[in-house]
């Protein structure tokens, strides 16, 4: 399975280590390409034989699983696209008709999911 991780900090290091140890192919993407390359090299050395690479955003989006390893404020800047799950797009479309932005819809969904726990 191909696991893409967006971010190259401590969360990405931990998640990438577990994914690589589990035999999955890991793709790392970060705004700072050098950080992604450094983390990919570190994870490759830590788990011999694992396929860990630094990639661009398009290659990360084509993975089987995409993990966001970002601090909360950075996640706010994500844009909803055609790859966004259908139930989130429908909510966004309804809110846009009501004059709200897609970013507000995503934040609302995340807040509701947190309250359910």
N, C-alpha and C positions, 0 to 999 in steps of 0.2 A: 504494500500500500504506500502511496506517496503522501507524505505529510508536509505541508507547507507551513512555516511559522513566520508571521509578520512581526518583526521586532528582533533585536539582537542583544537584549539585556539579560538580566539574571533569570527572568521567567523563561525566556527563549532557551537559555542554556540548560535549565532543568528539564523542560519539556523535550527539547531536542535530544538530550542524553538518554532519556527514557525511550523515546521513539526509535532512536538508532540502536539502542541495546535490544529492543524488541524485534529488530530485523527489518524495520521500515526504511524506505528511502526518505531522506529529510532534505527539504529545500528551505533555505533561509532568505528572507527579504527584509531589508531595512532601508530607510531613507539614506543613511550613510553606508554606502556600498562597502567601504573599508571595514566597518564593524561587522558586517555580515560575512565578509571573506575571512576575517580573523576568527570569528566564532565557528565557521565551517571547518577551518583548519584545526581548531582546538577539539571540536567534536570528533573529527576524523581520527585524530591521534588517540583520543580517549577510548574510542570504540573501533578497533582495527577491523577492516572489512566492511564497515558501514559506508553507505553511499550518502554523503553529506555535501551539498553544494550551495553556493550563494547564487541567487537568481534574480531576474527582474520581476516586476509586478505581474506581467502576463503569465510567466511560467509558474509563479506562485498560485495564481488564480486557477490554473488548470489541474491542480492537485486533487486527490481524492478527499482530503481533509485540509481545511485552512484554519489555523489556530492564530488568534490575535493575542500576542504577548506584548500588549501596550499598556501604558498607564492610562487611567480613565480619561484625562483631558485629551490625549492623543486620539482615542477612539471616537471622540465626538466629531472629528473632522472627516470620518468615513462617509462616502457617498453611496446611496442606494443605487444599484445598477440592475441590469436585466438578470444578473445572477443572484440577486437577492431573493430569498425564499418568497414564494407566492403570497403567504399570509401577511408578511410584512409589507409587500408592495401594495396589497389591497388597502391596508390601513393607511398607508402613505397617500394613495390616490384619493381616498375619502377626505383626509385631512387637507390635502392641497385644494380640493374643491371648497373646503371650509376656510381657506386662507392660511393654513399652517404649513410649515416646511417639513420636508422629509426627515430632517435631522431631529425635529421635535418628536416625530412618530417613533423613530428608533429609540430615542431616549425614553419615551413613554413605555415602549415594549420592554426595555431593559429594567426599568423601575418596577413594572408589574411582575416580571420574572423574579426579581430579588425579593419582593413581598411574599411570593408564594412559598418561599423556602422556609 
